[in-house]
Amino acid sequence: MEAEMQSIIQNNSWEASEKPCDHKPIGLKWVFKVKKDPAGNIVKHKARLVAKGYAQIQGVDYDEVFTPVARLETVRILLALAAQGEWEVHHMDVKSAFLNGDLQEEVYVMQPPGFVDPKLPTKVFRLKKALYGLKQAPRAWNFRLDQELCKLGFIRSAEEHAVYRRGTGRSLLLVGVYVDDLIICWPDSNGIAQFKLQMQGSFN
């Protein structure tokens, strides 16, 4: 729980605020998960601070709700291309991805259970970044990811919005997106390593 709070604070996800008159602050809750390896051994205890998104009101706390994800057929095509061309295939996962999404809407949340600031007990938090559980969190994250990939010279497919490409021929790099998971295909392993470093400059 402390690690999750540290991640939220380091990401500058919110700021203390007075309780607004025209917005009802959304509650937060803790969700716990035990991660295990294939043998069933416990690898990690994980805590996620989640917003109670079911309390949000459309037109007040959020507008659009969507995020493009690669279809299974698309993933198969990417793997088939990689197999045919004997390309490298890598996977990347963005840590706490939704915390990278910038919020456009005005959203307020209650202080987290167990972490109420004794100096500011009556304050609420105005969110700057999306939290898991918010209805617009996947859209905010995808918008940020799209911006970063475009900055790196990628072009999004017009037919499949969850696929990006950069370069041509032997320098062609393909990236498929499924929320916060990236599948990367490229003939050159050094090029993939370079792309990973570029992404690590923006995300964990």
C-alpha positions as CSV (number, residue, x, y, z in Angstrom):
1,M,0.0,0.0,0.0
2,E,2.8,2.4,0.8
3,A,4.6,1.5,-2.5
4,E,1.3,2.3,-4.4
5,M,0.9,5.6,-2.5
6,Q,4.6,6.5,-3.3
7,S,4.0,5.8,-6.9
8,I,0.9,8.1,-7.0
9,I,2.7,10.9,-5.2
10,Q,5.8,10.7,-7.4
11,N,3.6,10.8,-10.4
12,N,2.0,14.1,-9.1
13,S,-1.4,12.5,-9.6
14,W,-3.4,14.8,-7.4
15,E,-3.4,18.0,-5.3
16,A,-5.2,18.8,-2.1
17,S,-8.4,20.8,-2.5
18,E,-11.4,22.1,-0.6
19,K,-14.5,20.0,-1.1
20,P,-16.3,21.5,-4.2
21,C,-20.0,22.5,-4.1
22,D,-20.9,21.3,-7.5
23,H,-18.9,18.0,-7.5
24,K,-19.4,15.0,-5.3
25,P,-16.0,13.5,-4.5
26,I,-15.5,9.9,-5.5
27,G,-14.6,7.3,-3.0
28,L,-11.4,5.2,-3.2
29,K,-10.8,1.6,-2.1
30,W,-7.9,-0.8,-1.9
31,V,-7.7,-3.9,-4.1
32,F,-5.2,-6.6,-3.1
33,K,-3.7,-9.3,-5.3
34,V,-1.2,-12.1,-4.7
35,K,0.9,-12.8,-7.8
36,K,2.2,-16.3,-8.2
37,D,4.7,-18.0,-10.6
38,P,3.7,-21.0,-12.8
39,A,4.7,-23.3,-9.9
40,G,2.3,-21.6,-7.5
41,N,4.9,-19.8,-5.4
42,I,4.1,-16.4,-4.2
43,V,6.1,-13.8,-6.1
44,K,4.6,-10.5,-5.0
45,H,1.9,-9.0,-2.9
46,K,0.3,-6.1,-4.8
47,A,-2.0,-3.3,-3.6
48,R,-3.9,-1.1,-6.0
49,L,-5.7,2.1,-5.1
50,V,-8.9,2.2,-7.1
51,A,-11.5,4.9,-7.7
52,K,-15.2,3.9,-7.3
53,G,-15.9,4.8,-10.9
54,Y,-19.5,3.5,-10.6
55,A,-20.3,6.7,-8.7
56,Q,-19.2,8.9,-11.6
57,I,-21.8,10.9,-13.5
58,Q,-21.5,11.3,-17.3
59,G,-21.2,15.0,-18.3
60,V,-19.9,15.9,-14.8
61,D,-17.0,13.5,-14.0
62,Y,-16.4,12.1,-17.5
63,D,-17.4,12.3,-21.1
64,E,-16.0,9.7,-23.5
65,V,-15.2,6.1,-22.4
66,F,-13.2,4.0,-24.8
67,T,-9.7,2.6,-25.5
68,P,-8.6,0.9,-28.7
69,V,-7.0,-2.6,-28.2
70,A,-5.5,-4.9,-30.7
71,R,-7.9,-7.7,-31.8
72,L,-6.7,-11.3,-31.4
73,E,-6.6,-11.6,-35.2
74,T,-4.3,-8.6,-35.3
75,V,-1.9,-10.2,-32.8
76,R,-1.9,-13.3,-34.9
77,I,-1.0,-11.3,-38.0
78,L,1.9,-9.6,-36.2
79,L,3.2,-12.9,-35.0
80,A,2.8,-14.5,-38.4
81,L,4.7,-11.6,-40.0
82,A,7.5,-12.0,-37.4
83,A,7.7,-15.7,-38.0
84,Q,7.8,-15.3,-41.8
85,G,10.5,-12.7,-41.7
86,E,12.4,-14.3,-38.7
87,W,11.9,-11.1,-36.7
88,E,12.5,-10.6,-33.0
89,V,9.3,-10.4,-30.9
90,H,9.4,-8.6,-27.6
91,H,6.8,-7.7,-24.9
92,M,6.7,-4.6,-22.8
93,D,4.4,-3.8,-19.9
94,V,4.0,-0.3,-18.6
95,K,4.0,-0.1,-14.8
96,S,0.9,1.6,-13.3
97,A,0.0,2.7,-16.9
98,F,-3.2,4.5,-16.0
99,L,-1.4,6.9,-13.7
100,N,0.3,8.3,-16.8
101,G,-3.0,9.5,-18.3
102,D,-3.6,13.2,-18.0
103,L,-7.2,14.1,-17.0
104,Q,-9.1,16.7,-19.0
105,E,-12.2,16.6,-16.7
106,E,-12.5,18.0,-13.2
107,V,-12.6,15.0,-10.9
108,Y,-12.3,15.0,-7.1
109,V,-11.7,12.0,-4.8
110,M,-11.8,11.3,-1.1
111,Q,-8.6,10.7,0.8
112,P,-7.4,7.0,0.6
113,P,-8.6,4.8,3.4
114,G,-5.7,4.4,5.9
115,F,-3.8,7.4,4.5
116,V,-5.9,10.4,5.6
117,D,-3.5,13.4,6.1
118,P,-4.0,14.4,9.8
119,K,-3.0,17.9,8.9
120,L,-5.7,18.1,6.2
121,P,-8.5,15.8,7.4
122,T,-11.3,17.7,5.7
123,K,-9.6,18.1,2.3
124,V,-10.3,16.1,-0.8
125,F,-8.0,15.6,-3.8
126,R,-8.4,17.0,-7.2
127,L,-7.0,14.5,-9.7
128,K,-4.4,15.6,-12.3
129,K,-3.8,12.0,-13.6
130,A,-6.2,9.1,-14.0
131,L,-6.6,6.5,-11.4
132,Y,-7.6,2.9,-11.9
133,G,-11.3,2.5,-11.7
134,L,-12.2,5.8,-13.3
135,K,-14.4,5.4,-16.4
136,Q,-12.1,7.6,-18.5
137,A,-8.8,6.2,-17.3
138,P,-8.2,3.8,-20.3
139,R,-9.0,6.6,-22.7
140,A,-6.6,9.1,-20.9
141,W,-3.8,6.5,-20.9
142,N,-4.3,5.6,-24.6
143,F,-4.2,9.3,-25.5
144,R,-0.9,9.7,-23.7
145,L,0.6,6.6,-25.2
146,D,-0.5,7.7,-28.7
147,Q,1.2,11.1,-28.2
148,E,4.5,9.5,-27.1
149,L,4.5,7.0,-30.0
150,C,3.8,9.8,-32.5
151,K,6.7,11.8,-31.0
152,L,9.0,8.8,-31.7
153,G,8.0,8.9,-35.4
154,F,5.3,6.2,-35.4
155,I,2.3,6.2,-37.6
156,R,-1.0,4.7,-36.4
157,S,-2.8,2.2,-38.7
158,A,-5.9,3.6,-40.2
159,E,-7.5,0.1,-40.2
160,E,-6.4,-1.0,-36.7
161,H,-5.9,1.9,-34.3
162,A,-4.0,-0.3,-31.8
163,V,-1.1,-0.9,-34.3
164,Y,1.7,1.5,-35.0
165,R,4.6,1.3,-37.5
166,R,7.8,3.1,-38.0
167,G,10.2,2.8,-41.0
168,T,10.1,0.4,-44.0
169,G,11.7,-2.8,-45.2
170,R,14.4,-4.1,-42.8
171,S,14.0,-1.0,-40.6
172,L,10.2,-1.6,-40.1
173,L,9.2,-1.6,-36.5
174,L,5.6,-2.8,-35.6
175,V,4.0,-2.2,-32.2
176,G,0.7,-3.7,-31.2
177,V,-1.1,-2.2,-28.1
178,Y,-3.4,-4.0,-25.7
179,V,-4.1,-1.4,-23.0
180,D,-0.7,-1.3,-21.2
181,D,0.9,-4.3,-22.9
182,L,3.0,-3.7,-26.0
183,I,4.0,-6.4,-28.5
184,I,7.1,-5.3,-30.5
185,C,8.2,-6.9,-33.8
186,W,11.4,-5.9,-35.6
187,P,14.1,-7.7,-37.6
188,D,16.8,-5.9,-35.5
189,S,17.3,-6.7,-31.8
190,N,19.5,-3.7,-31.3
191,G,16.7,-1.5,-32.7
192,I,14.2,-3.0,-30.3
193,A,16.6,-2.3,-27.4
194,Q,16.8,1.3,-28.6
195,F,13.0,1.6,-28.8
196,K,12.7,0.2,-25.2
197,L,15.1,2.8,-24.0
198,Q,13.1,5.5,-25.7
199,M,9.9,4.3,-24.0
200,Q,11.6,4.1,-20.6
201,G,12.4,7.8,-21.0
202,S,8.6,8.4,-20.7
203,F,7.3,5.5,-18.7
204,N,8.3,2.9,-16.1
